[in-house]
Amino acid sequence: MHLPDLTVARFRFTLQAVDVLTLPDYKGSTLRGGFGHSFRKVVCTMGPIPCATCLLHFKCPYPRFFETPVSEKTPPFMRGVKTGPQPFVLEPPLENKRIYQSGEKLEFILILIGRAIEYLSYFVYAFYQLGVMGIGRGKGKFRLQQVDFFSEGWQTVYTHTTQLLSLNDTYVNSRPAVTETATAKQVILTFLTPTRIKVKGHLTTEISFRELTVHLLRRVNSLAYFHTKSPTIVWDWQTVLEAADNVSLKNQQLQWVDWERYSNRQKTRMKLGGFVGEMTFSGDLGQFIALLQIGELVHVGKGATFGLGKYKMRFL
């Protein structure tokens, strides 16, 4: 299977509450919403006008990363879609803690993909400013205490004490740690956050390995198409999908979880359910290992940017 050369860098952000922070059980949407608002405030120089009509539309990092424009040359499966995938994934803490007292810390993971990695300083400063603006109910303020980069262990690249960011090519050129396991015959996928996958237009828990492969291929290749320089992408997946048909579902223990988020753009509450739990697949998995490993980083399904569709895998 040919996969595009996708750079993926993983950062850990540590926040320290200044005020009392009141957050929902699932914090991904709240962090993502506040972060997007702060990012636009940090980079926008033209005021409150629609990005599509802005003179700087094609140069500004906000529309590039949050409202990625779709051209006429996009892949067939993206026809009719208004924006491309966003090149980041925000993984919130999975604990159900809602109240953080002053001085308590909260950690989350920010995964940057492709050209977004080069703009790390913007992402860091956006969270710094979000702490000043406040977040959650009551707009509690926090301090961006530390940012670490993962490469064979965590390396600190920013601290509140110095307020300096260590920039280097290590994470700009970071690649997923992919290991081919040609002899793998069985894999257990544990879905840790609600996963929203549509089959024939409907959300479902009835997911075959072929359907999972389709969604992973779409996500990985579209991220590469929109957010890497001159990607080499193979759009003909027929042979791969025929091989995926020979991988069978041996066991499934999934449950549906409903949760709500408030959409600032649509000014309404939205119910976003998804499945969590385990699926065990069996068959000749060798050529799919790299795709599954990249999927662990970039997630799968809708809502991946605020942490949905996170899974871990292990082989038997």
Steps between C-alpha positions, in 0.01 A plus 500: 500500500636843408449769764601866461799635689318666790680695774330472838631663819361443851506770770385497863355823637484554876256764624483627858176650627523861619126523574266209563444325166156349438516266202274225357573130543630483142729798461606460137228720353546777759877509451465486120235775492694737725823422318350579158360832625833591655699394191293728277536788743877450505555492122216709353590852390186585301232499769165315515445430130441158339827326418382422145479872415824598672790633294740279699289185465766292323788612722343503846558187713150511651300402187784269394468294817140559616307561176724320250374605154390226262587539130345336195789250485420334831445122526159372380389404852534864609277650232241724658704538820560865585829465687786252516620317814665703774868402552490448874350271762433612855491209747344613829552321831262205526429555870148622590633772729298818450629743762864607511589713800754781477847345472380163364638381167334365187687326219399429142671387181514709183595312183610717208504365145698604194560873449315583823811386692692797362245727671551353848575846641153618392334204669696556821425872507130435428477283814698758695243763399210264568623480858475879523153501341366216714320178419195298602212614716591826664799547267753382755855603423801271485875518442673311219757337725696278263510343153688173430578322173502121480797329334615185680385675817370846587723802434403844635478769229320779694461604863305782661813607685695598188203539259739395224431228243778268390460461124691235306466261206452190718125532518458678164632181339332258739355180353264245655687206653373240254607138528391244246385176661448269207411204724221680689178296483280653767461851638287649777395862453389677818302817426560738791289800395163508320558397139267625227519296181232517234411209275260581215435839654412378850699480825534138605684247714485242219849564364681249280877509458443623146297797626761582763772484232303734272463761774866478600617528138277801442627675810872432452503578128285813525720634782802444278326655197409824678784540748823362356719630220472313168360174647513178303156347546354186350122542479425156354423287805326209331775243562540611861126479565479155346768388747308669783195287413702196609548639853207393715342636816547237773367682803330831573420661833384852426264738670349825379578815695307825449640837600427861412705800398408862442579632151598867504464511124147355493399646839343176613572182695588198290474134600807308386476132579755234415611151595768395747630153584689222323504335159714197414594437138668189362673433169806598301567842656858560385436772242254683728729544802650831385153644428368391840804647677460838330130485585592475869650848467255676266185318626210384283147621427331834552606740776861381500634853550356518852602149592222271379592172329805429715603134510786282615595166351674188614583176320430145608 
